Amino acid sequence: MPAFFHLFSRRTMYSDGIIDLSASSRDETDEKCGIVDCYAFDIHPAGSRRYAGYISIRLGESPELYYLGHVGYRVEEMYRGDHFALRACRLLESFLAGMRIRSLVITNDPDNIASRKTCEALGCTLERTTPVPQAYRYIVSGSTAKCRYLWLPERK
């Protein structure tokens, strides 16, 4: 994890009044998979330390990231339906703009309707639905197909 994140762990870095994002101790940097840098944030209901999920931004390019995507998020079951993943993506748009990141890929399983709706609400473009070769299924928890969405974060 970059030293920057150690300075701010457990401290709210972004908030929209509904959710807060704080730096996470999660480290997903994996050069073997082409992830050269990763920024991970825990999602909490605003003003709370209750864990509601996470969002991560994975930087790099590789065959693994083609199927895994640059953005990963998960929302705990009790917080689903409140658009926490969408809100987390929106909160990170200024962070991404500051890093001059113009486009990212978000992947999800074809039957993950909630994640697909998140991508649609973000204004992502469905690039394609692609089969996942056996050699890369380990990186996507055994998924046999992935929807690849292109996200162009808004400049704020």
N, C-alpha and C positions, 0 to 999 in steps of 0.2 A: 504494500500500500504506500502511495506517495506520502512523504513526511508531512505535507500540507494537511492531509486528512487527520493525522494524529493530533494536530493542534486543535482541530474542531470536532473531534468525535464526541458524540452525545449532545452537541450544541446544535440548535436549529440553524440551518444554513439558508433554507428557503421555506416560505410559508405563504399560503393564500387565505389563511383564516379558517380553512376547513381541514387541511392537512399540513403537517410540517415534514421537512426532509432534513435528516441529520446524517453526517458522514458515518459510514458503516465500517466495521472492522473486516468485512468480507473482502477477500483479495482474489480476484479471478484472473489476474495476469498469468498468462500461459503462452510463452513464446512458441512452444511446440505446436500449439493450435493457432498461432498467428495473432494472439491477443497481446499486443505490446504495451498497452496501458489500459487500466480499468478504473472507473470511478463508480463507487457503489454508495447508495444512500438508503437508510431505513426510512420507512413511511410510518408516521404516527398521526393519530387524530390531533388536531391543533391543540397546543397547550398541554399535551399528554406525553408520557413516555411509553404508553402502551404500543407494542409492536403490531403494526397492521400489514406489513409487507416490506418489499424492497424494490428498488429500481437500480439498474446498473447500465453504464455506458462502456462498451468494449471497443477499443480502438485497434485497428489493424485490418489486414486483408489476408485471407487464406481460404482454402477449400472448406475448412471447418466452419469459419465464420460465414461462409456463403449460406450454410444451413442453420447455424446458430443465431446469426444476426448481430447487429451492433448494440441493440437495446434489449434488455431483459427485464421483466417485471413479474412480480407475484404479489397478489393481495390475499391475505388470510380470509378464510371463509366468512367469518362474522362481519367483515367489512366489505364484502362484495356487493355490487349493485349501487354503490355510492360514487362511482367514477374515480376511485383513488388512483388507478393507473393512468388515466387520462390527465388528472390533475398533476400527478408527478411529472409526466412528460412535459406538460405546459410550464411547470415551475422550472424545469431545466433548460428551457429555450434560451434564456439569457446566458446561462453557463456555457451552452454550446456555441452561442454567437461569440462569446468572449474568446473561445478557443478556435474560432473561425471554421467551425464544422458546419458545412452546408447541407450535407445529406447523410442519412443513416438508413440502415435496413432493419426492419423489425420483422421477425418471422414468427409464425404461430401454426399450430395444427389446424387443418381444414375444419375440424369439428369443434374448435375452441371459439365459439360464437362471441363470447364476451371480449376476448382479445381482438377478434376481427372487428367488432363494433368500436373498440378503442381506436384501432388504426383508422377506421372510417371517420370517426369524430375528429381525429387529428388532421384529417385531410390527406392521409397517405394514399398513394396510388398502388393498387395491386399490380405488381410486376408480373407475377406468374405463380402458379402452384406447381411445385416440382417434386418429383419422387426423390427420396433420400437414399443414396446408395448404401448398401450394407456396411461399407467401410466407415461411414460417418454417422451411423445410427447411435453409436455410443455417446456422441457429444450432444444428441438431442433426445435423450431418454428413450431411445427405441422407436421414435416416430418414423413412419414410413413415407410421409409426405409433409411438405412445409409450404405455407403461403408466404411469399416474399413481398413485403410492402416497402415502398420507398417513402421515407419521411423527409420532408424539407422543412426543418424547424423555422418558425417565424422569427424574424429579426426583431428584437426588442431593445 
